[in-house]
Amino acid sequence: MSNVPPESQTAYYPIRVVSSETGVNAITLRAWERRYGLITPKRTAKGHRLYTADDIKTIRQVVALLNRGIPVSQAQAMIENGETPEIRSKTTSSAPSQWQHYRSSLATAVHALDALAVTALFTEVAQFFPLPLATRYLYLPQYQQLKESRQLAGGTARLRFFTSVLQAKLASQLYDEYPTEGPEVLLANSSHDDDPDLLLLALLLRQHGLRPLWLNGQTTPQQLSEITTEPRWQAIVIQVSANAESQLLASIGALSNECGHPVFIGGLTESEQPDLLQRGLIWLQSDLHQASLTIRDMLTGLTT
């Protein structure tokens, strides 16, 4: 099986990032492209060059060969023949440290409640990275950090600000390039909170090849029972408040028995897992990435 990631999962980096990571200035990179065909970056609609992690690896190999006195005109043939020295880079990972830069910039903009800066950052990231990668490595870490610091002065306001921007920017993209096959998962919120946890989880589920349907706003178990009897759903995810009442959980348990689908519950601590199991419900961890893997693994087992 090929290890090449699908096109929609490939990360792209602008020329300024590549130049910073490799030490090769933009003029030289363009020259290598035109004269020797060493790299063939993609282009945006406006003609800006975009490079992959493999392009960056190739550039580093060329630099290593130049340091050995090999002319650039011979570099491509040597790379294709595997005649490249060991590369010792300042970056230990195969991808640039671009995420840390974006996280720092986003945190600064959110702290200042600067809507223009946050929006501009979202726009720039969307040009270079597919949505699932941006969600996992930028938006989700920033959101979790804000949740953890909401008790600090101004923390709640900043969390609410970022939440509003996040939902506005990401909700419209949930159904872009929507999978045509795969298990369908219904996600609903039965709490009074309007946190974007379910939206972020839906985006992660889509990354795993599932087809999430996200219901915005609060939805009661009774309202869900009107649509969950359809056989199309392979699972239901319901977000509840941390102090969810026993009556609500009992209603969700009855819904689970009625619809016959696995029902996952988010928002509760692991200590309440035994009570959920007695009601026929499945506890979801607060780590949304791990929660998405739990759902994916269970549905994969159910559908194979």
C-alpha positions in Angstrom: 0.0 0.0 0.0 1.3 3.5 -0.9 2.4 5.7 2.0 1.7 8.8 -0.1 -1.0 10.9 1.7 -4.1 11.8 -0.3 -4.1 15.2 -1.9 -6.6 16.6 0.5 -4.3 15.7 3.5 -1.1 17.1 2.1 0.3 20.2 3.8 1.8 23.0 1.7 4.2 25.7 2.8 4.8 29.2 1.3 8.2 30.1 -0.1 9.1 32.3 2.9 8.7 29.3 5.3 10.7 27.0 3.0 13.5 29.6 2.7 13.6 30.0 6.5 13.7 26.3 7.1 16.3 25.4 4.5 18.5 28.6 4.5 18.0 28.9 0.7 16.7 32.3 -0.3 13.6 32.7 -2.5 15.5 33.9 -5.5 17.7 30.8 -5.5 14.7 28.5 -5.0 13.0 30.0 -8.1 16.2 29.6 -10.1 16.5 25.9 -9.2 13.0 25.5 -10.3 13.4 27.3 -13.7 16.9 26.1 -14.7 17.2 22.6 -13.3 13.7 21.4 -12.5 14.8 20.3 -9.1 11.4 21.1 -7.5 8.0 21.7 -9.0 5.9 23.5 -6.4 2.2 23.9 -6.7 0.6 27.3 -7.4 -2.3 29.1 -5.8 -4.9 30.8 -7.9 -2.8 33.9 -7.6 0.4 32.2 -8.7 2.1 31.9 -5.3 4.4 28.9 -4.9 3.5 26.1 -2.4 5.9 23.4 -1.3 5.4 20.0 0.3 7.5 18.4 3.0 9.1 16.3 0.3 10.1 19.4 -1.6 11.8 20.7 1.6 13.6 17.4 2.0 14.9 17.6 -1.6 16.1 21.2 -1.1 18.0 20.1 2.0 19.6 17.3 0.0 20.7 19.7 -2.7 22.2 22.0 0.0 24.1 19.0 1.5 25.5 18.1 -2.0 26.5 21.7 -2.6 28.4 21.7 0.7 30.4 18.7 -0.7 31.3 20.6 -3.8 28.8 18.9 -6.1 27.5 21.3 -8.8 23.8 22.0 -8.6 23.5 20.8 -12.2 24.4 17.3 -11.1 22.4 17.3 -7.9 19.1 16.0 -9.4 20.7 12.9 -10.9 22.5 12.1 -7.6 19.3 12.5 -5.6 17.4 10.2 -8.0 20.2 7.6 -7.6 20.1 7.8 -3.9 23.6 9.3 -3.7 22.8 11.8 -1.0 24.6 12.4 2.4 23.0 12.2 5.7 21.1 15.4 6.4 21.4 17.1 9.7 18.8 19.7 10.0 17.9 22.2 12.7 14.4 20.7 12.4 14.1 17.1 13.7 10.7 16.6 12.1 10.0 16.2 8.4 7.7 19.2 8.4 8.6 22.8 9.3 7.9 24.3 12.6 5.2 26.5 11.0 2.5 25.3 13.5 4.3 26.9 16.4 4.6 30.2 14.6 0.8 30.1 13.8 -0.1 29.1 17.3 1.9 32.0 18.8 0.4 34.5 16.3 -3.1 33.2 16.9 -2.7 33.3 20.7 -1.5 36.9 20.5 -4.4 38.0 18.2 -7.0 36.2 20.5 -5.5 37.8 23.6 -5.9 41.2 22.0 -9.4 40.3 20.9 -8.3 41.4 17.4 -10.9 40.1 15.0 -9.1 41.3 11.9 -5.9 39.6 12.9 -7.6 36.3 13.7 -9.6 36.4 10.5 -6.5 37.1 8.4 -4.7 34.3 10.1 -7.5 31.9 9.3 -7.4 33.0 5.7 -3.7 32.5 5.4 -3.7 29.1 7.0 -6.5 27.9 4.7 -4.3 28.7 1.7 -1.5 26.5 2.8 -3.0 23.6 4.8 -6.0 21.3 4.4 -8.7 21.8 7.0 -8.2 18.6 9.0 -4.5 19.4 9.6 -5.3 23.0 10.6 -8.0 21.8 12.9 -5.8 19.2 14.6 -2.6 21.2 14.9 -3.8 24.8 15.3 -7.5 25.4 16.1 -8.0 22.6 18.5 -4.8 23.3 20.6 -5.7 27.0 20.8 -9.3 26.2 21.8 -8.1 23.7 24.5 -5.6 26.2 25.8 -8.3 28.9 26.1 -10.6 26.5 27.9 -7.9 25.7 30.5 -7.2 29.4 31.1 -10.8 30.7 31.2 -10.5 31.2 35.0 -7.9 33.9 34.4 -8.9 37.6 34.0 -10.6 38.0 30.7 -10.3 34.3 30.0 -14.0 33.6 29.5 -14.3 36.6 27.1 -11.4 35.4 25.0 -12.8 31.9 24.9 -16.2 33.1 23.8 -14.5 35.4 21.2 -12.4 32.6 19.7 -15.4 30.2 19.8 -17.6 32.6 17.8 -14.9 33.1 15.1 -14.1 29.3 15.0 -17.7 28.3 14.5 -18.3 31.0 11.8 -15.2 30.0 9.9 -15.4 26.2 10.2 -19.1 25.4 10.1 -19.4 26.3 6.4 -16.5 24.1 5.5 -17.7 20.9 7.3 -19.6 19.7 4.2 -17.1 20.8 1.6 -15.6 17.8 -0.2 -18.0 15.7 1.9 -17.4 11.9 1.7 -19.8 10.0 -0.5 -19.4 6.8 1.5 -18.7 5.8 5.0 -20.6 5.5 8.3 -23.0 8.4 9.1 -22.7 9.9 12.6 -25.3 12.3 14.1 -23.8 14.9 16.5 -26.1 16.9 18.8 -25.8 19.1 21.9 -28.0 18.5 24.8 -26.3 21.0 27.1 -26.8 24.8 27.5 -23.2 25.5 26.4 -22.4 26.6 22.8 -18.8 25.4 22.8 -17.5 24.2 19.4 -16.5 20.8 20.7 -19.0 18.9 18.6 -18.1 20.9 15.5 -14.4 20.2 16.0 -15.2 16.5 16.6 -17.3 16.4 13.4 -14.4 17.8 11.4 -12.0 15.2 12.9 -14.5 12.4 12.1 -14.7 13.6 8.5 -10.9 13.3 8.4 -11.3 9.7 9.3 -13.6 9.0 6.4 -16.9 9.2 8.4 -19.9 11.3 7.4 -20.8 13.5 10.3 -24.1 15.5 10.5 -23.7 18.3 13.1 -26.8 19.9 14.6 -26.1 23.4 15.8 -27.7 24.6 19.0 -29.4 22.7 21.9 -31.3 19.6 21.0 -33.3 17.5 23.5 -33.5 13.7 23.5 -37.1 13.9 22.6 -36.3 16.0 19.5 -33.6 13.5 18.6 -36.0 10.6 18.9 -37.9 12.0 16.0 -35.1 11.4 13.5 -32.8 8.8 15.0 -35.1 5.8 14.2 -33.8 6.0 10.6 -31.5 3.2 9.8 -29.0 5.6 8.1 -27.2 6.4 11.4 -24.4 4.2 12.5 -23.9 6.2 15.7 -25.1 9.2 17.7 -22.8 11.6 19.6 -24.5 13.7 22.3 -22.7 16.5 24.2 -24.0 17.1 27.8 -23.0 19.5 30.6 -20.4 18.4 33.2 -23.2 18.5 35.8 -25.8 16.8 33.6 -28.9 15.7 35.6 -29.7 12.0 36.0 -33.1 12.6 34.3 -31.3 13.8 31.1 -29.0 10.8 31.1 -32.0 8.5 31.6 -33.8 10.1 28.6 -30.7 9.6 26.5 -30.5 6.0 27.7 -34.1 5.4 26.6 -33.2 7.0 23.2 -30.3 4.5 22.8 -32.6 1.6 23.5 -35.2 3.0 21.1 -32.9 3.7 18.1 -30.6 0.7 18.4 -27.5 2.8 17.5 -24.4 3.2 19.6 -24.8 6.5 21.6 -21.6 8.3 22.7 -21.7 10.8 25.5 -19.2 13.7 25.7 -18.7 16.3 28.4 -18.6 14.0 31.5 -15.6 12.8 33.5 -14.3 9.2 33.3 -15.6 8.6 36.8 -19.1 8.6 35.4 -18.3 5.9 32.9 -19.8 3.0 34.9 -23.1 4.8 35.3 -23.2 5.5 31.5 -22.5 1.8 30.8 -25.4 0.8 32.9 -27.6 3.0 30.8 -26.2 1.5 27.6 -24.2 4.7 26.7 -20.5 5.0 25.7 -18.3 7.5 27.5 -16.1 9.8 25.3 -12.9 11.3 26.5 -12.4 15.1 26.6 -9.4 14.8 24.1 -11.3 15.3 20.9 -8.7 13.7 18.7 -8.8 10.6 20.9 -12.6 10.7 20.9 -12.7 10.7 17.2 -10.4 7.7 17.0 -12.7 5.9 19.5 -15.7 6.5 17.4 -13.9 5.6 14.2 -12.5 2.3 15.6 -15.9 1.2 16.9 -17.7 2.0 13.7 -15.0 0.3 11.6 -15.5 -2.8 13.7 -19.3 -2.6 13.3 -19.2 -2.2 9.6 -16.6 -4.7 8.5 
